[in-house]
Amino acid sequence: MSKLRYTPEFKLEAVKQVTERGHSAAEVASRLGVSTHSLYSWLRAHQMPPGQQAAQLSQTDELRRLKA
């Protein structure tokens, strides 16, 4: 079973629903059909400084490449 991949725009919109519109993470996750674990992960990533976000993304990409 393959993992679903969500676009950066989808993730950002989900994060905005929690951070800017005041919806609960559980409510947003349920409504969008994603796990609360994923949504909390996106929230943590969104709170990182931009330089750290880029480093995290490059590490994630490297891990995916090595696993493939």
HUNORWO-V495404 format. One record per helix or strand of 2 or more residues. SS is the DSSP state (H for helix, E for strand). FROM is the first residue (numbers start at 0). LEN is the number of residues. If there is no record, write none. Layout:
SS/FROM/LEN
SS/FROM/LEN
//
This chain:
H/7/12
H/24/8
H/35/12
H/49/18
//
